[in-house]
Amino acid sequence: MALLPILHYPDPRLKKVAKPVTHVDDRIRKLVKDMAETMYAAPGVGLAATQVDVHERVIVIDTSETKDQLRVFINPQVLTASPVKTLNEEGCLSVPDIYEKVTRPESVTIRALDEKGRAFEIEARGLLAVCIQHEIDHLNGKVFVDYLSMLKQSRIKNKMRKLERETA
């Protein structure tokens, strides 16, 4: 397993739309393991392949307190989304140390494949629902910052560029 470099906003590669995984094989399983290791080390609760510059529809999430309940979503699709919306504070490994409130559906039903290529459906609520929607956005070339006002987006971009210069 290996730690993967995480792209930081406003890197244009974060805007790429991920392609569906055509076959769940050892390469995809290795990607899942490397993504999980990277997410846990960061530390974070979710990571999309787009964030590690792999533009395939793969997500790893672990919202547990104990960090031992990894969930894998390959080719995730939202089947239904609650009409009821909630406002939650979100952060992102690609936008370190920035937290903002984003409105999303309260619950979603997802269809995906697991790391063995088996199809499953799950209804998610709360933090898991937020994480799934956040990570699917990454696969679609969208970062949570895109939901914010232009002024907030501009401030975050400037903050991230300054951070990049300081750490370069």
Steps between C-alpha positions, in 0.01 A plus 500: 500500500609857443402849601378694199547876446175692544421776250423838654239750386508684259698234307320467163525117517233514773258616228544183290198271482591143597431211264309189609704200611449234232641208698569463872838328500821491706601845371175650633534308830856638540368851427233450770764388755731791414211747515390363839854527638526856366160599647580357844845662505370845396279456720163516328165322480474474121711508187413487131744368240487840326671651805803276445506573125339171396195584294293188556179474702636366830425630852611389847321616816528424870282713728548273804661629820728195506613535136449131430184502285627578151231529236587476131281639224597424139289667228262649761165628375243699693168321450293730721567811703282633778308817417583609856831689509738556790779750554824337615854620550734334253873479463714331238844344477547694174415828678689460830397701806195652327152422634177643362129421520346323199134406442439144378218243501452350847514142368594321179462151361812385318578211268866403458745213477720386789872416471407148384280634220172407669208741459328639809257773601508706816282772648722751673408771751694749709877521464517200266249662260698825503827315437361293214357809328824695559715221352267441203532873430878448472443225245286747306772768507343705777653617829287610798637853452297515177183523713619820667466864393749637248650715775562199727637300205742781420617530862554124527691492169728779621552328836585170329744666255671678791527170690646335189765773467591471869542123483677491162 
